[in-house]
Amino acid sequence: MKEIVFAFLIALLLAVVSPLTHAEEDEYYNAHTIRASDYPKNPPGFEQFPAIGRFNGRVMAPDVRSHPRSRLFRTMIGIGAKQAPNFAGHYTIVRWGCGSGCVSLAIVDANTGKVFHPASLHEVDNENVDYDELIKPDGALIKYRLDSRLLIVVGGINENSALRGISYFEWRNNTLRRIRFVHRPFE
């Protein structure tokens, strides 16, 4: 009896987490879906925006008093900031869920502990983004590298349809500046 129950639970789990079939994809995705084909032909590359500054080897505790928004998410920022830098030489991008298919973030300077919440990028959602893009090794909603100041975002930003698409940001002087944008509105 235990084997039957176990087999049933496994089958149920696989049914719940299995990717969409092609027929289901056709029903779910539409003309407004963000797909791989929406990437520009000559996008900005990570190599074009090398990191400035280096990590000094000691991760500083995040100063959650350095930005009012930090106090709201101090636990997640504290946990994430303990990791080694992962962006622009000495910064750590800390992410946490803000709902189904939504990610909030902060950028923490590992050398100083200062926390940044760029107004241009509080949240990212993956609503109507091609599932195949999300499961590739580099198919995250937010793409970045330790050796680069380039940040690539796929999806909706800050719940604003005018900001939905593929965004390329440059991190300079503790500010994110959009340098390229492929708009993919819902309508």
N, C-alpha and C positions, 0 to 999 in steps of 0.2 A: 504493500500500500504506500509506503514512504517513497518508493521509486516512482510510482505513478504521480504522486503529488509533486515530487521534485521535477519530473519531466514536464508536467503541466506548467509549473512556475517558470522553468527555463524557456519553454515555448512562448509563454505570455511575455516574458522579459524581452525576448528576441523580437516579438511582434511590436512591442512598444518602442524599442530603440533602433529598429532597422531603418535604413534610409528610405526615402520615397522611391517608388517605382517610377518608370518613365511616364506612365499614364497619370500617376498622382502629381508628378512634377509639372506636367502640362496643365493640369487643373490649378495647381497652386501658383506657379510662375506665370507672368504675363509680360506685356510690353514694357512694364515699368520695373521689372526685375533687374537688379544690378548683376551683371554677368562678367565673366573674364573678357569677353569681347568689348566691354566698355572701357577697359584700360587704354590709355592713350598709346599711340605708336611709339613715341619717344618720351617716356615718362622721366621725371627727375630720378636720378639714381643715388643710392646711398653713398657711393664713392664721391659724388659731386659735393657732398656736404660733410667733410671730415670733422670729427669731434675736436673741440677746442678745450684744452685743459685735461688734466689727468686725475685719476682717483689717488688719494694719498695713502691708501691701504688700511684706513680705519673708518668703518661705517659709523657716522654720527647718528645719534638718536634723533628722530624727526621732531622738530619744534612745532608742535601743533598750535602754538600761539602765533606763528608767523603768518597765518591766514585764517580769517573767521570761519571759512568752510571746513578747515581741518579739524576743528573741535567736533563737528558732527560725525566725522568718520575716523576719529583718532585711533580706534582699535585696529581697523583694517590698515590704516596708514602705518601704524606702529609695527604690525606683523610684516607687511610688505617691504618696509624700509630696512628691515634687518637683512634682506638679501643683498648680494653684491650689486653694484651698478649694472644696468643693462641698456643704458641709453646715453648718447652724447658724451662719452668719456667718464663722467663721474656722477651721473644722475640715475635714479631708479624710478621707472614708471611702475606705480602701484595701481593695481586694478581690483575692483570688487563688483559684484553683481548689484544691479539696481532694478531687477525685475527679469521676467522671462525674455531672453534675447537682448539684454541691455547690460552695458558695462560702464561704470563710472571710473574716473582715474584722477590721480594726482601725480605730480612730478616732484621727487625729493632729491635735493642735492646731498649726496652721500658724504661730501667733505664738510658741509656746514650744518646739515640738518634742516635747512630752510625748505618749506613745502610750498609748491606752486599749484594753483588751480586755474589754468588758463581759461578765461571767459570764452574763448573760441572753441573749447573742447572740454565740457564737463562730462558729457555722456555720449555713448555711441550705441546705436541699436542695429540689429541685423534683420529687420523686417523686410521681407521680399528681396533677400539677397540669395543668389544661387547657392544651394547647399554644398555643391562640389567645391566652391571657393572656400568654404569654411572648414572643410576637412583636409585640405592640402597641408603639408607641413608648414608652409608659410602663409596659410590661408586665414590667419586671424583677422579680426576686425581692425586691429591696430597693429601695424608693423613697424618695427624699429630695430636698431642695432646699437651695440655699445660703441662702435667706432664711427658712428655717424650722427649728425644733427637732424637728419630727415625722419619724419614721422608720416606714415601713410595710413589713412583711415578709410575704410570701406563701410558704407551704411549711412544711417541718419545721424545727425549731430544735434545734440541739445533739443531734441523734439521739434526741430524746425525743418519743415519740408523744403525750404529754400536752400538748406545746407545738406540735403540728402544726395549722395553720390560717392565719388572717389575724390578724397582731398589729400593734398600733399602739403605738409607744413614744414617750415624750417624753424628749429629752436635756436634762437640767438638772443643774447642779453636777457636770459630768463623769460623770454616771450615766444609764444608760437605765432608764426606769421604764415598765412596760407600763401603758397607760391604757385599752386595750380589746382584747378577744380574741374571735375567732370560732373555736371549736374544730371541727376537722374530722379526727377520728381515723381510722385505717385500719380499725378495727372497732368 
